[in-house]
């Protein structure tokens, strides 16, 4: 590798430090930059109408000539979902393992970008060199196949990004995590460890994925119901176990949900799944079989509105109607913030007479893909880093991981809790925080992104909380008099009976305000609108204690 002009390595998290995904970390050395992961996070209650959220990469756009490529740890949405939007603005090579690229390729096709993007396939053990960087891919176990940690070499020092991982000694594909390589890195000397913190509060070890397969077989052996299993579409090993158990007990399998179909097609095409011939059937063919001969694999384990399971639960699915002969398995744990959605969908499933199994203390329908405390201790002991940056978790997880590192003997001054956009710099004099870069989020709403500011979201929240009152009036532009109106229209503000009475009062009040403005010679529409808005808002709050959005509309006609 070429020597950097300045022996400094900057590590800049632009996302992934607040527990809601959107993982992206920038590494900068000399005149070279690489990006690790580029994911999305999903909308929350304070972002109504938003499809999902992506990281703001304006800092990278300002120095895009330095950016050498994007290096991906694995194919989950919170690590690859924003890549199409990134490549539209900074088109650089993407380096990832085979399955990850297969999933990403489908996304680029949806964005009509596949032919203009460079996807570079790598395998565990490969090293990619570019400028001041050399990046080694190291196999780890996670809830999706082909996951890797990244060992990043630079003239200023080396860093290890674990990505999402757990230590599974009996993985479905038989490929155990390369613990020997992590031990070698520790022996060679590791400057900085960036480690997954998601499960730091869980004691012991995370269970093997095979636990779920055994439980699924027990379910299918002991029930004569149709089985509907909701899980993450990217959990290829989970889906494989569902298919294998169904085949063992003579069940046909129906796949629903667009993302589920896309991932299964990519995984089977690339050899990551083996699907017995004749086991998959179309949803319309279910009527040819008994209920106990059918397994349905679906999306919607987080209660996502408009997912396939959501439509089944609320009776809106065109072809699948649920009842007492159905057993629904929610094969996932709740993502923080989704608890209410999952509770709602569970209630609806139960109302339809279905039996529901979820991730609780008495069932093994799900195991995590993230390392628990003892596994994290093993990672720290193997790699023996001089400095430590906890990543991938809510702030409380980062703090708890810092405490774990201190328990293992690391000095607190060598541990850095990351903040979005802050620069953590490694130099010959040590590691320190050095200011920050432009950062934030961009909202994706339909086909557009980045064009929705906080003002728009505040307006949407106000509309959702208090509704809207629209007052229209037409003025004679020549004589400055009212030709028609005012007419009040409200939505989401008052009940029908209440609305009729208050509407008449608002019409009269608006007319008084307009006439006073015209009598005083206020002909500027913005001034009149401001007066209407102030008087109407005050009157409504006095009468109802509500604060709807008030929108005056003034039209002018010359007779």
C-alpha positions in Angstrom: 0.0 0.0 0.0 1.0 3.6 -0.6 2.1 5.5 2.5 -0.3 8.2 3.8 0.9 11.7 3.9 -0.3 11.9 7.5 -0.3 8.9 9.6 -3.9 9.3 10.9 -7.0 7.1 10.6 -10.3 8.8 11.0 -13.3 6.7 12.0 -16.7 8.5 11.5 -20.0 6.8 12.3 -22.7 8.5 10.1 -25.4 6.1 11.6 -25.9 2.9 13.5 -25.3 4.4 17.0 -28.8 5.0 18.1 -30.3 1.6 18.0 -32.5 1.9 15.0 -30.3 0.7 12.2 -29.0 2.9 9.4 -25.6 1.4 9.9 -22.8 3.3 8.1 -19.2 4.0 9.2 -16.6 6.0 7.3 -12.9 5.2 7.5 -10.5 7.9 6.2 -6.8 7.7 5.8 -4.8 10.3 3.9 -6.5 10.8 0.5 -8.6 7.7 0.7 -12.0 6.9 2.2 -13.9 3.6 2.4 -17.4 3.1 3.7 -18.5 0.1 5.7 -22.2 -0.8 5.3 -25.0 1.6 4.3 -28.4 0.7 5.7 -31.8 2.1 6.4 -34.0 2.4 9.4 -37.8 2.3 9.4 -40.2 5.1 10.1 -41.4 5.6 13.7 -44.5 7.3 15.2 -42.9 10.7 14.8 -42.3 10.3 11.1 -45.8 9.8 9.7 -46.0 8.9 6.0 -42.3 8.1 5.7 -41.4 4.8 4.1 -37.9 4.6 5.7 -34.9 6.7 6.7 -31.4 6.8 5.1 -28.2 8.4 6.3 -27.2 11.8 5.1 -23.9 11.4 3.1 -23.4 15.1 2.3 -19.9 14.9 4.0 -18.9 12.2 1.5 -20.4 14.1 -1.4 -18.0 17.0 -0.5 -15.0 14.7 -1.0 -16.4 12.0 -3.3 -13.1 11.9 -5.3 -11.6 10.2 -2.2 -14.2 7.5 -1.8 -12.8 4.1 -3.0 -15.7 1.8 -2.3 -18.4 0.4 0.0 -17.6 -2.8 2.0 -20.5 -4.8 3.3 -20.6 -7.1 6.3 -24.0 -8.8 5.5 -27.2 -8.5 3.6 -29.7 -7.2 6.2 -31.7 -4.0 5.4 -30.1 -2.0 8.2 -26.7 -2.7 6.5 -27.5 -2.6 2.7 -30.9 -0.9 2.3 -29.6 2.6 1.5 -26.9 1.5 -1.0 -29.1 2.3 -4.1 -29.6 5.9 -2.8 -25.8 6.1 -2.0 -24.8 5.0 -5.5 -27.1 7.5 -7.2 -25.0 10.2 -5.7 -21.5 8.5 -5.3 -21.1 5.6 -7.8 -18.2 3.5 -6.4 -17.6 -0.3 -6.4 -19.4 -2.4 -3.8 -17.5 -5.3 -2.2 -19.6 -8.1 -0.6 -20.0 -11.8 -0.4 -22.1 -13.8 -2.9 -25.5 -13.9 -1.1 -25.2 -10.3 0.0 -24.6 -9.2 -3.6 -27.5 -11.4 -4.8 -29.9 -9.6 -2.5 -28.4 -6.2 -3.3 -28.7 -6.9 -7.1 -32.5 -7.2 -6.8 -32.6 -3.8 -5.1 -30.5 -2.2 -7.9 -32.7 -3.7 -10.5 -35.8 -2.2 -8.8 -34.0 1.2 -9.1 -33.0 0.6 -12.7 -29.3 0.9 -11.7 -27.9 -2.6 -12.1 -26.1 -1.9 -15.4 -24.4 1.2 -14.1 -23.1 -0.1 -10.8 -20.0 -2.2 -10.1 -20.6 -5.2 -7.7 -17.5 -7.0 -6.7 -17.9 -10.5 -5.3 -15.5 -11.5 -2.5 -15.3 -14.5 -0.2 -14.3 -15.0 3.5 -10.5 -14.9 3.5 -10.1 -12.4 0.6 -8.3 -9.1 1.0 -9.2 -6.1 -1.1 -6.5 -3.4 -1.5 -7.2 0.1 -2.6 -5.1 3.2 -1.8 -4.2 3.4 1.8 -6.6 0.6 2.7 -6.5 -3.2 2.7 -9.8 -4.9 3.8 -9.9 -8.5 4.9 -13.2 -10.4 5.0 -13.5 -12.9 7.9 -16.4 -15.4 8.2 -18.8 -15.0 11.2 -22.2 -16.5 12.1 -25.3 -14.4 12.1 -29.0 -14.8 11.2 -28.2 -14.5 7.5 -25.7 -16.5 5.5 -22.4 -15.1 4.1 -21.8 -12.7 7.0 -18.3 -11.3 7.6 -16.3 -9.2 9.9 -13.9 -6.7 8.3 -10.2 -6.3 9.3 -9.1 -2.9 8.0 -5.4 -2.3 7.5 -3.9 1.3 7.0 -0.5 2.9 7.5 -2.0 4.6 10.6 -3.1 1.4 12.3 -5.6 -1.4 11.9 -9.3 -1.7 12.9 -11.6 -4.7 13.2 -15.4 -4.3 12.5 -17.2 -7.4 13.8 -20.5 -6.6 12.0 -23.4 -8.4 13.5 -22.3 -11.8 14.8 -22.8 -14.7 17.3 -20.6 -17.7 18.1 -22.7 -20.7 16.8 -20.8 -24.0 17.1 -23.6 -25.9 15.2 -24.5 -23.6 12.4 -27.0 -24.7 9.8 -24.5 -24.5 6.9 -21.7 -26.2 9.0 -19.4 -23.1 8.6 -18.4 -22.0 12.0 -17.0 -18.6 12.8 -13.3 -18.2 12.1 -12.3 -17.8 15.8 -8.7 -18.8 14.9 -8.3 -15.8 12.7 -9.6 -13.4 15.4 -7.0 -14.9 17.7 -4.3 -14.3 15.2 -5.3 -10.7 14.8 -5.1 -10.3 18.6 -1.6 -11.8 18.6 -0.5 -9.6 15.7 -1.8 -6.5 17.6 -5.1 -4.8 17.1 -5.4 -1.1 17.4 -9.2 -0.6 17.4 -12.2 -3.0 17.9 -15.6 -1.9 16.7 -17.9 -4.6 18.1 -21.7 -5.4 17.9 -23.4 -4.4 21.2 -27.0 -5.5 20.5 -27.2 -8.3 23.0 -24.8 -7.1 25.6 -27.5 -7.2 28.3 -28.2 -10.9 27.7 -26.3 -13.2 30.0 -24.6 -16.4 28.8 -24.5 -17.5 25.2 -26.9 -17.0 22.3 -28.5 -20.3 21.3 -27.8 -22.1 18.1 -30.2 -21.7 15.1 -30.7 -25.5 15.1 -32.8 -25.1 18.3 -35.5 -23.5 16.1 -35.4 -26.3 13.6 -36.0 -28.9 16.3 -38.9 -26.9 17.8 -40.5 -26.6 14.3 -40.4 -30.3 13.9 -42.1 -30.8 17.2 -44.8 -28.3 16.2 -45.5 -30.1 12.9 -45.5 -33.5 14.6 -48.1 -32.5 17.2 -50.6 -30.4 15.2 -53.2 -31.1 12.6 -53.6 -27.4 11.8 -52.4 -25.3 8.8 -49.2 -23.6 10.0 -48.4 -20.0 9.1 -44.8 -19.0 10.1 -43.8 -15.3 9.9 -40.1 -14.5 10.0 -37.6 -12.1 8.5 -37.2 -12.7 4.8 -33.4 -12.5 5.0 -33.1 -15.3 7.5 -32.3 -17.9 4.9 -31.3 -20.6 7.4 -34.6 -20.2 9.2 -36.6 -20.5 6.0 -34.5 -23.6 5.0 -35.4 -25.2 8.3 -39.1 -24.5 7.8 -39.0 -26.1 4.4 -37.0 -29.1 5.6 -39.4 -29.7 8.5 -42.4 -29.3 6.1 -40.9 -31.9 3.7 -40.3 -34.3 6.6 -44.0 -34.3 7.6 -45.4 -34.2 4.1 -46.5 -30.6 4.0 -46.6 -28.4 0.9 -45.1 -24.9 1.3 -46.6 -21.5 0.2 -44.4 -18.4 0.1 -46.1 -15.0 0.5 -44.6 -11.5 0.7 -42.5 -9.8 -2.1 -39.3 -9.5 0.0 -39.6 -13.2 1.0 -40.0 -14.3 -2.6 -37.1 -12.1 -3.7 -34.6 -13.4 -1.1 -35.6 -17.1 -1.5 -35.3 -16.8 -5.2 -31.8 -15.3 -4.9 -30.7 -17.7 -2.2 -31.8 -20.8 -4.1 -30.4 -19.5 -7.3 -27.0 -18.9 -5.7 -26.9 -22.3 -3.9 -27.6 -21.1 -0.3 -30.9 -23.0 -0.1 -32.0 -26.4 -1.2 -35.7 -26.7 -2.0 -37.0 -30.2 -2.6 -38.7 -30.6 -6.0 -42.5 -30.2 -5.9 -42.7 -28.9 -2.3 -43.5 -25.3 -3.3 -47.1 -24.5 -4.5 -48.9 -21.4 -5.4 -51.3 -19.9 -2.9 -54.2 -20.7 -5.2 -53.4 -24.4 -5.1 -53.9 -24.7 -1.3 -57.6 -25.7 -1.8 -56.4 -29.0 -3.3 -54.9 -30.1 0.1 -56.0 -30.6 3.6 -55.2 -27.9 6.2 -52.7 -30.2 7.9 -50.8 -30.5 4.6 -50.0 -26.8 4.3 -47.2 -24.6 5.7 -47.3 -20.9 4.8 -44.0 -18.8 5.1 -44.8 -15.1 5.2 -43.5 -11.7 6.0 -45.0 -9.6 8.8 -43.4 -10.9 12.0 -43.0 -7.4 13.3 -46.7 -6.5 12.6 -45.7 -4.3 9.7 -48.9 -2.7 8.2 -49.7 -4.0 4.7 -47.4 -7.0 5.2 -48.9 -10.4 4.1 -49.5 -11.5 7.8 -51.1 -8.1 8.6 -53.5 -8.5 5.8 -54.4 -12.0 6.9 -54.9 -10.9 10.5 -57.2 -8.1 9.5 -59.1 -10.2 6.9 -57.8 -8.2 4.0 -55.8 -10.9 2.2 -57.5 -11.9 -1.0 -56.7 -15.6 -0.9 -55.8 -16.6 2.7 -58.5 -16.5 5.4 -57.6 -17.5 8.9 -59.6 -19.4 11.5 -59.6 -22.0 14.2 -57.7 -24.5 12.0 -54.7 -22.2 11.8 -51.5 -22.1 13.9 -49.5 -18.9 13.5 -45.9 -18.8 14.6 -44.2 -15.4 15.0 -40.6 -16.6 14.5 -38.7 -13.4 15.6 -38.2 -11.2 18.6 -39.7 -7.7 18.7 -37.5 -4.9 17.3 -37.6 -2.1 19.9 -40.5 0.2 19.0 -42.5 -2.6 17.3 -44.0 -4.1 20.5 -47.4 -2.4 20.0 -47.6 -3.4 16.4 -46.9 -7.1 17.3 -49.4 -6.9 20.2 -52.1 -5.6 17.9 -51.6 -8.2 15.2 -51.5 -11.0 17.8 -54.9 -9.8 19.1 -56.4 -9.8 15.7 -55.1 -13.3 15.0 -56.6 -14.5 18.2 -59.9 -12.8 17.4 -60.1 -14.9 14.2 -59.7 -18.1 16.2 -56.1 -18.9 15.3 -53.6 -20.3 17.7 -50.5 -18.0 18.1 -47.0 -19.0 19.2 -44.4 -16.2 19.7 -40.9 -15.7 21.2 -41.5 -16.3 24.9 -40.0 -18.4 27.7 -41.8 -21.6 26.8 -41.2 -21.8 23.1 -38.1 -21.9 20.9 -39.6 -20.2 17.8 -36.7 -17.8 17.5 -33.1 -17.3 18.5 -31.1 -14.2 18.1 -28.4 -13.6 15.6 -26.4 -11.4 18.0 -23.7 -12.3 20.5 -24.6 -12.4 24.2 -22.3 -11.3 27.0 -20.1 -14.4 27.2 -19.5 -14.3 23.4 -18.6 -10.7 23.6 -16.1 -11.5 26.3 -14.6 -14.1 24.0 -14.3 -11.6 21.2 -12.5 -9.1 23.4 -10.2 -11.7 24.8 -9.3 -13.1 21.4 -8.6 -9.7 19.7 -7.1 -7.8 22.7 -7.6 -4.3 21.2 -5.8 -1.3 22.5 -8.9 0.9 21.8 -12.6 0.0 21.7 -15.7 1.5 20.0 -19.0 -0.2 20.8 -21.4 -0.1 17.9 -24.8 -1.5 16.7 -27.2 -0.9 19.6 -29.2 1.6 21.5 -27.2 4.1 23.6 -27.8 2.0 26.7 -26.2 -1.0 25.0 -23.1 1.0 24.1 -22.7 2.2 27.7 -23.2 -1.4 29.0 -20.7 -2.7 26.5 -18.2 -0.1 27.7 -18.8 -1.3 31.2 -18.2 -4.9 30.0 -14.9 -3.9 28.4 -13.8 -2.2 31.7 -14.7 -5.4 33.6 -12.3 -7.2 31.2 -9.5 -4.8 32.2 -9.6 -2.0 29.6 -9.0 1.5 30.6 -12.0 3.8 30.3 -9.9 6.4 28.5 -9.3 3.9 25.7 -13.1 3.4 25.1 -15.0 5.7 22.8 -18.8 5.9 22.8 -19.6 6.9 19.2 -21.9 9.8 18.3 -23.3 10.3 14.8 -21.0 12.5 12.7 -18.2 12.7 15.3 -14.6 12.0 14.2 -12.6 9.5 16.3 -9.0 9.8 15.2 -6.2 7.3 15.6 -2.7 8.8 15.3 0.8 8.1 16.7 -0.1 10.1 19.8 -3.2 7.8 20.5 -6.9 7.9 19.8 -9.0 11.1 20.4 -12.3 12.7 19.4 -11.7 15.5 16.8 -14.8 17.5 16.0 -17.5 16.4 13.7 -18.7 16.3 10.1 -22.1 17.2 8.5 -24.5 14.4 9.4 -28.2 13.7 9.8 -30.9 11.7 8.0 -32.9 11.8 4.8 -36.5 10.7 4.6 -37.7 8.5 1.8 -41.3 9.1 0.9 -42.5 7.4 -2.2 -40.2 8.1 -5.1 -38.5 11.0 -3.5 -35.9 11.3 -0.8 -34.2 14.2 1.0 -36.9 16.7 0.1 -38.8 16.4 3.4 -37.6 18.6 6.2 -38.5 18.7 9.9 -41.2 21.3 9.0 -43.1 18.9 6.8 -43.0 16.2 9.5 -44.2 18.6 12.2 -47.1 19.5 9.9 -48.0 15.9 9.4 -47.8 15.3 13.2 -50.1 18.3 13.8 -52.5 17.0 11.2 -52.6 13.6 12.8 -53.1 15.0 16.3 -55.6 17.8 15.8 -56.8 17.8 12.2 -57.1 20.7 9.8 -59.5 23.6 9.2 -59.6 25.2 5.8 -61.4 28.5 5.2 -62.0 29.7 1.7 -63.2 33.1 0.6 -63.5 34.9 -2.8 -62.9 38.7 -2.9 -63.8 41.3 -5.5 -60.4 42.6 -6.5 -61.8 45.9 -7.8 -64.0 46.9 -4.8 -62.2 44.9 -2.1 -65.4 43.2 -0.9 -66.4 39.6 -0.2 -68.1 38.0 -3.2 -68.6 34.5 -1.7 -67.8 32.7 1.5 -66.2 32.4 3.9 -66.7 28.6 3.8 -65.1 26.3 6.4 -64.1 22.7 5.7 -62.6 20.6 8.5 -61.0 17.1 8.5 -60.1 15.2 11.6 -61.1 18.1 13.9 -64.7 17.7 15.2 -67.6 15.2 15.2 -70.3 15.7 12.7 -72.9 17.2 15.1 -70.2 19.4 16.7 -68.8 20.4 13.4 -72.0 21.9 12.0 -72.4 24.4 14.9 -68.8 25.4 15.1 -68.5 25.8 11.3 -71.2 28.4 11.3 -69.4 30.3 14.0 -66.1 30.1 12.2 -67.7 31.4 8.9 -69.0 34.4 10.8 -65.8 35.1 12.6 -63.7 34.8 9.4 -66.1 37.3 7.7 -65.7 39.8 10.5 -61.9 39.5 10.3 -61.8 40.0 6.6 -64.2 43.0 6.6 -62.2 44.7 9.4 -59.0 44.2 7.3 -60.6 45.6 4.2 -62.1 48.6 6.1 -58.6 49.4 7.4 -57.1 49.2 3.9 -55.3 45.9 4.4 -55.4 44.5 0.9 -52.3 42.3 1.1 -53.5 38.7 1.1 -50.7 37.5 3.4 -51.7 40.0 6.1 -55.4 39.0 5.8 -54.5 35.3 6.0 -52.4 35.9 9.1 -55.2 37.8 10.8 -57.7 35.0 9.9 -55.3 32.3 11.2 -54.7 34.1 14.5 -58.4 34.8 15.3 -59.7 31.4 14.2 -56.9 29.5 16.1 -57.6 31.4 19.2 -61.4 30.9 19.0 -61.1 27.2 18.3 -58.7 26.6 21.3 -61.0 28.6 23.6 -64.0 26.6 22.5 -62.5 23.1 22.1 -59.0 23.1 23.7 -57.7 21.8 20.4 -55.1 23.3 18.0 -55.9 22.1 14.4 -53.9 23.5 11.5 -55.7 26.5 10.1 -55.3 27.2 6.4 -57.0 30.3 4.9 -57.4 30.3 1.1 -58.2 33.7 -0.5 -59.2 33.9 -4.2 -59.5 37.2 -6.1 -61.9 37.8 -9.0 -62.3 41.0 -11.1 -65.9 41.5 -12.3 
